[in-house]
Amino acid sequence: MSLNTQPYKGTRDFYPEDKRKQKYMFGVLRDVVESFGYHEYDAPLIEPFEIYAAKTGDEIVNQQLYSFEDRGGRKVAIRPEMTPSVSRMVAARRQELAYPLRWYSIPNLWRYERPQRGRLREHWQLNVDIFGVEDIEADFEIIQVADSILKVFGAKPDNYKIRVNSLKAAASVYKDLKLNNEQHVIVSKLLDKRSKISEDEFNEALDNAVGEKVAASLRKYWTEEKPPENIAKLLKLLEKEQITNAVFDPEIVRGFDYYTDIVFEVYDNSAENNRSMFGGGRYDGLVGAFGVEPVPTVGFGMGDVTLQNFLEANKLIPKLEPETNVVAILIGDVYEPAQKVMSELRSQGLNVAVDSTNRNLDAKIKSAAKGGIKYALFIGEQELATGKYKLKNLETGQELEIAGDEIVKNLKPEK
């Protein structure tokens, strides 16, 4: 019986052309986030089960968490998100760290959910968090970072919309409508999954949860409510920074139990990928759950799957060339003497592959072209003796004869 060549359901194989896209995206993410003064961190792939059970949310913990008992009898889980881990790390050194603390990571995450467009069981996610700022400036900065990332990728304001809400303001309205805690939770969960169910299903569930009269008041609130004071201030700050596509949306709640006030989600406006891409918000109490004084915190997570879908839908991924600048095609028994030439080229910043196989010349050239390598450098006894080499552009077919000291000048990638 032969083994299956397909990866585990909900995961991806990254062939070089796929990894090249990921490297490009992660490179942009790191550059933008670090330009705001954030520092990269990481944490273990496996964490104690209880740090997710405490605050992450029932759907993830009960339906999507990869959890098991290790050989020591401890119940552990593969991380489905990074927020509990970074909160644990900050709590561990609560008094030693310098605030405001700006950290980011791009970890590998796992959730056992039904694979679909934009959602896989394994993905990577940019996490950006600022600790130690109580005022709205932190909420503003986090959204500014998220917006800057999309703009650096080349997105225009009409490509996406930033929807913001205040959970504290919503809680006050729900209290006025005399919703009890259980009803409040049900309404929040319904809002979070509204895009995944039909409008009829949503309305029926809402009526059943709170009664038709209160449900009618809630619908009026969601459609007519004006921004509360903190959201109005936030939108004004964003507008001053030319972030004009941010709007108040009282239906935004986010799916995690740890959010405490302002939350936001970024939506892709393209017809091909019209959905929520990523989001975040303020979670002031999570560090305190580890037995230390709470630290005010705001952050967001941006998954690589939805980001790539957005970039591809809006044609924002550039043509990415292979990392190899040139393949040295050896002619005859010159493997050892050719090493000096290739080493010299590498020392000057070129990425040089070598084809030392016994295939004929045409096969070597076709193989290099198939691999997407743009140039071939031919090295034989004559070339080594004269110091003159043939350099061929495999895309155009143009061939030059150049001296050894001119190779780098012709091939050095432009910065």
C-alpha positions in Angstrom: 0.0 0.0 0.0 1.5 3.3 -1.0 1.4 6.4 1.3 -0.9 9.3 0.6 0.9 12.3 -0.9 -1.6 14.9 0.4 -1.0 16.9 3.5 -3.1 16.6 6.6 -6.6 18.1 6.1 -6.7 21.8 6.6 -2.9 22.3 6.2 -0.7 23.3 3.3 2.5 22.1 1.7 4.8 25.1 1.0 6.6 24.5 -2.2 9.4 27.1 -3.0 7.0 29.3 -4.9 4.5 29.2 -2.0 7.2 29.8 0.6 8.4 32.8 -1.5 5.0 34.5 -1.1 5.0 33.8 2.6 8.5 35.2 3.0 7.5 38.3 1.1 4.4 38.8 3.2 6.2 38.2 6.5 9.0 40.6 5.4 6.5 43.4 4.9 4.8 42.6 8.2 8.0 42.7 10.1 9.2 45.9 8.4 6.0 47.9 9.1 5.5 46.7 12.7 9.1 47.3 13.6 8.9 50.8 12.1 6.4 51.5 15.0 8.9 50.3 17.6 7.6 46.8 18.2 10.0 43.9 19.1 9.5 40.2 18.1 9.0 37.5 20.6 7.9 33.8 20.5 6.5 31.2 22.9 6.0 27.4 23.0 3.7 25.7 20.5 2.2 23.7 23.5 0.6 25.4 26.5 -1.3 24.2 29.6 -5.0 23.6 28.6 -6.3 25.9 31.4 -4.9 29.1 29.9 -7.3 28.7 27.0 -10.2 27.3 29.0 -10.2 30.4 31.3 -10.6 33.2 28.7 -10.5 32.1 25.1 -14.1 31.2 24.5 -16.3 28.1 24.4 -16.3 27.6 20.6 -12.6 27.4 20.4 -12.0 25.5 23.6 -14.8 22.9 23.2 -14.8 22.5 19.4 -11.5 23.7 17.9 -8.7 23.1 20.4 -6.1 20.4 19.7 -5.7 19.1 23.3 -4.4 15.9 24.8 -2.8 14.5 27.9 1.0 14.3 27.8 3.0 11.4 29.2 3.2 13.1 32.6 -0.6 13.2 32.9 -0.8 17.0 32.2 -3.6 18.3 30.0 -2.0 20.5 27.3 -3.1 22.1 24.1 -1.5 23.2 20.8 -1.9 27.0 20.7 -5.0 28.2 18.7 -4.0 31.9 19.3 -1.2 33.8 20.9 -2.9 36.2 23.3 -2.9 33.9 26.3 0.8 33.1 25.8 2.0 36.6 25.5 -0.2 37.6 28.5 1.5 34.7 30.5 4.9 36.0 29.4 4.2 39.5 30.5 2.7 38.4 33.8 5.9 36.3 34.5 8.0 39.4 34.4 5.4 42.0 35.3 7.8 44.2 37.4 10.9 43.8 35.2 9.5 45.0 31.8 9.7 48.6 30.5 6.3 50.1 29.6 4.8 50.9 27.2 5.7 47.4 26.0 5.4 46.8 22.3 5.7 43.2 21.1 4.8 41.2 18.0 5.1 37.7 16.7 4.2 35.6 13.7 3.5 32.1 15.2 2.2 28.9 13.7 -1.4 28.2 15.1 -3.8 25.3 15.0 -7.6 25.1 15.3 -9.7 22.0 14.5 -12.3 23.6 12.3 -13.9 22.9 8.9 -11.5 24.0 6.2 -12.9 26.7 3.9 -11.8 29.8 2.1 -9.9 32.0 4.5 -9.9 29.3 7.3 -7.5 26.4 7.7 -6.7 24.2 10.6 -3.0 25.3 10.5 -2.1 28.9 9.8 0.3 31.7 10.7 -0.8 34.9 12.3 0.8 38.3 12.9 0.1 39.4 16.5 0.8 43.0 17.6 0.2 44.1 21.2 0.9 47.2 23.2 1.0 46.9 27.0 0.8 49.6 29.6 -1.3 52.4 28.0 -4.8 53.0 29.4 -5.8 55.8 27.1 -7.3 55.7 23.6 -3.9 56.5 22.1 -3.1 52.7 22.3 -6.3 51.7 20.5 -5.5 54.3 17.8 -1.9 53.1 17.4 -2.9 49.5 17.0 -5.4 50.4 14.3 -2.8 52.7 12.7 -0.3 49.8 12.5 -2.9 47.5 10.9 -3.9 50.2 8.4 -0.2 50.9 7.6 0.4 47.3 6.8 -2.3 47.1 4.2 -1.2 50.4 2.7 2.4 49.3 2.4 1.2 46.2 0.5 -0.4 48.7 -1.9 -4.1 48.6 -0.8 -6.2 51.7 -1.2 -8.8 52.9 1.4 -11.7 51.7 -0.8 -10.3 48.1 -0.8 -11.1 47.6 2.9 -13.2 49.0 5.8 -12.3 49.2 9.5 -15.3 48.7 11.7 -15.0 49.7 15.4 -17.2 49.3 18.4 -17.2 49.8 22.2 -18.2 46.7 24.2 -18.6 48.9 27.3 -21.1 51.1 25.5 -23.0 48.1 24.2 -23.1 46.5 27.7 -24.7 49.7 29.0 -27.4 49.5 26.3 -28.0 45.8 27.1 -28.3 46.7 30.8 -30.9 49.4 30.0 -32.8 46.8 28.0 -32.7 44.5 31.1 -30.7 41.7 29.5 -29.3 39.3 32.0 -25.8 38.0 31.8 -26.8 34.8 30.0 -28.8 36.8 27.4 -25.9 39.2 27.0 -23.6 36.3 26.2 -26.0 34.8 23.8 -26.5 38.1 21.9 -22.7 38.6 21.7 -22.2 35.0 20.3 -25.0 35.5 17.8 -23.5 38.7 16.5 -20.1 37.1 16.2 -21.4 34.3 14.0 -24.0 36.5 12.1 -22.0 36.3 8.8 -22.0 32.5 9.0 -25.8 32.0 9.3 -28.8 33.3 7.3 -30.7 36.4 8.4 -33.7 34.3 9.2 -31.7 32.0 11.4 -30.2 35.0 13.2 -33.5 36.8 13.8 -35.2 33.6 15.0 -32.4 32.9 17.5 -32.4 36.5 18.7 -36.2 36.5 19.2 -36.0 33.2 21.1 -33.1 34.5 23.3 -34.5 37.9 24.4 -38.1 38.1 23.2 -39.5 39.9 20.2 -39.9 43.3 21.9 -36.3 43.5 23.2 -35.1 42.0 19.9 -36.8 44.9 18.0 -35.0 47.4 20.3 -31.7 45.7 19.7 -32.1 45.9 15.9 -33.0 49.6 16.2 -29.8 50.1 18.3 -27.6 48.3 15.8 -28.9 50.3 12.9 -29.5 53.8 14.4 -27.0 54.2 17.3 -24.5 57.0 17.1 -20.9 56.4 18.1 -20.3 56.6 21.9 -17.8 59.2 23.1 -14.7 57.0 23.0 -15.4 55.7 19.5 -16.1 59.3 18.2 -12.8 60.4 19.6 -11.0 57.4 18.1 -12.6 58.0 14.7 -11.5 61.6 14.8 -7.9 60.6 15.5 -8.0 58.1 12.7 -9.4 60.7 10.3 -6.6 63.1 11.1 -4.1 60.4 10.0 -5.9 60.0 6.7 -7.6 56.8 7.8 -11.0 57.7 6.4 -12.4 54.2 5.9 -13.0 53.5 9.7 -16.7 53.4 10.8 -18.7 52.8 13.9 -20.4 49.4 13.9 -22.3 48.4 17.1 -22.5 44.8 15.8 -18.8 44.1 16.1 -18.1 42.0 19.2 -15.1 39.7 18.4 -15.2 36.0 19.4 -13.0 36.0 22.5 -14.1 36.4 26.1 -11.2 38.5 27.2 -12.1 41.8 25.3 -13.1 44.6 27.6 -13.9 47.7 25.5 -12.9 49.0 22.0 -12.8 46.2 19.4 -12.4 46.4 15.6 -12.5 44.2 12.5 -11.0 44.9 9.1 -13.3 43.8 6.2 -12.2 43.1 2.6 -14.5 45.0 0.2 -13.7 42.9 -2.9 -16.5 40.8 -4.3 -14.2 37.8 -4.5 -13.3 37.9 -0.8 -16.0 40.0 0.9 -15.5 39.1 4.5 -13.8 40.0 7.8 -10.1 39.5 7.4 -8.8 40.2 10.9 -9.3 42.3 14.0 -8.5 42.9 17.7 -9.2 45.2 20.5 -8.6 46.1 24.2 -8.2 43.3 26.8 -7.1 44.9 30.0 -7.7 42.0 32.3 -5.9 39.0 30.8 -2.5 39.6 32.3 -4.2 39.9 35.7 -5.7 36.4 35.3 -2.2 35.0 36.0 -2.2 36.4 39.6 -0.5 39.7 39.1 -1.7 43.3 38.8 -3.6 43.8 35.5 -1.9 45.6 32.6 -3.9 47.6 30.1 -3.5 46.0 26.7 -4.6 46.4 23.1 -3.7 44.2 20.2 -4.7 42.5 17.0 -4.1 39.3 15.1 -3.8 39.1 11.3 -3.9 35.6 9.7 -1.8 34.7 6.7 -4.6 32.9 4.9 -7.0 35.8 4.8 -4.2 38.3 4.2 -3.0 36.3 1.1 -6.6 36.0 -0.1 -6.9 39.8 0.2 -3.7 40.5 -1.6 -4.5 38.1 -4.4 -8.0 39.3 -4.8 -6.7 42.9 -5.2 -3.7 41.9 -7.3 -1.2 43.2 -4.8 1.4 40.4 -4.8 4.3 41.3 -7.1 6.0 38.9 -9.3 8.5 37.1 -7.0 11.7 35.8 -8.6 13.6 32.8 -7.3 16.3 33.6 -4.8 19.0 32.1 -7.1 20.6 34.7 -9.4 22.4 32.4 -11.7 23.1 28.7 -12.3 26.6 27.7 -13.2 26.4 25.1 -16.0 29.6 23.1 -16.0 31.0 21.8 -19.3 33.3 18.8 -19.0 35.3 17.8 -16.0 35.8 21.2 -14.3 33.9 20.7 -11.0 36.9 21.4 -8.8 38.5 24.3 -10.7 35.1 25.9 -11.1 34.7 26.2 -7.3 37.0 29.2 -7.2 34.8 31.1 -9.7 31.5 30.3 -7.9 33.0 31.1 -4.4 34.1 34.5 -5.6 30.7 35.2 -7.0 29.0 34.2 -3.8 31.4 36.3 -1.7 30.2 39.3 -3.8 26.6 38.8 -2.9 25.3 36.5 -5.7 23.3 33.3 -5.1 24.8 30.7 -7.3 23.5 27.2 -8.0 25.6 24.7 -9.9 24.6 22.0 -12.4 27.3 19.4 -12.4 25.2 16.5 -13.7 26.2 14.4 -16.8 23.1 15.5 -18.8 23.6 17.2 -22.1 23.8 20.9 -22.4 20.2 21.4 -23.6 18.8 19.4 -20.7 20.7 21.5 -18.2 19.5 24.8 -19.8 15.9 23.6 -19.9 16.1 22.5 -16.2 17.4 25.9 -15.1 14.7 27.7 -17.1 12.0 25.4 -15.7 13.2 26.3 -12.2 12.6 30.0 -12.9 16.3 30.9 -12.8 16.9 33.9 -15.1 20.6 33.4 -16.0 23.0 30.6 -16.9 26.8 30.9 -16.7 28.7 28.4 -18.7 32.0 27.2 -17.2 34.3 24.9 -19.2 38.1 24.4 -19.6 38.3 27.1 -22.2 36.4 29.6 -20.0 38.7 28.9 -17.0 41.8 29.3 -19.2 40.8 32.6 -20.9 38.8 34.2 -18.1 36.0 34.8 -20.6 32.5 33.4 -19.8 29.2 33.0 -21.7 26.3 34.4 -19.8 22.8 33.6 -21.1 19.5 35.2 -20.3 17.1 32.2 -20.2 14.1 34.5 -20.6 15.2 36.4 -23.7 17.8 34.0 -25.1 20.3 36.8 -25.2 23.9 35.6 -24.7 27.0 37.7 -23.8 30.7 36.9 -23.5 32.1 38.7 -20.5 35.2 38.8 -18.4 35.0 37.2 -15.0 35.2 40.5 -13.2 32.1 41.7 -15.1 29.8 38.9 -14.1 28.7 40.5 -10.8 28.1 43.8 -12.5 25.7 42.1 -15.0 23.9 40.0 -12.4 23.9 41.9 -9.1 20.3 42.3 -8.2 19.1 45.9 -7.9 18.4 47.1 -4.4 
